[in-house]
Amino acid sequence: MNDNQIIPQLKEGNEIAFKELVDTFQEKVLNTCLGFVPNKHDAEDIVQDVFIEVFRSIGKFRGDAKLSTWIYRITTTKCLEHIRSKKRQKRKSFFQSLIGMHENADRIKVYDFNHPGVLLENQERAKILYEAIEKLPENQRVAFTLHKLEGLSYQEITTIMETSLSSVESLMFRAKKNLKKSLGDFYKKNML
């Protein structure tokens, strides 16, 4: 079913159309989530949140972009909300540990690395890469993840991020430069 056929059915609350939408996009959404949050359990939770949001918000979909682009935008937003929430929890636990309210704060991580698409022998290197990506400024991280991990074109990313092509090109240039520096520093430090 194409966008012109499925969108009216979704807006009418057609459960079969919604199931077809989930079947069509579930794997793509999960892969995108894993690009931002490489923990399968957390990514699966975010996928559920994405489709709940799609179901709730389909009435507001104006059709300015393709349905897939709109879903990517929701997915990206939900992933970033999840990351921010984890960071807030980490900060709260850290401050609680400073005043003695929480003894296990140093054990809390933003997320544990458990990406199902990465072979065991490559997980340490992949973990280092994901940690470097996580340290990028938010817009750089979004552009880099959508382009390099999801394979989206710069034009698709401009629509998802609601920005210009030159901005996406600039974000990608800075993201690559920052990753090169970050990973270069890591390997210099750990290979000597």
Secondary structure, 3 states (H helix, E strand, C coil): CCHHHHHHHHHCCCHHHHHHHHHHHHHHHHHHHHHHCCEHHHHHHHHHHHHHHHHHHHHHCCCCCCHHHHHHHHHHHHHHHHHHHHHHHHHHHHHHHHCCCCCCHHHCCCCCCECCCCCHHHHHHHHHHHHHHHCCCHHHHHHHHHHHHCCCCHHHHHHHHCCCHHHHHHHHHHHHHHHHHHHHHHHHHHHC
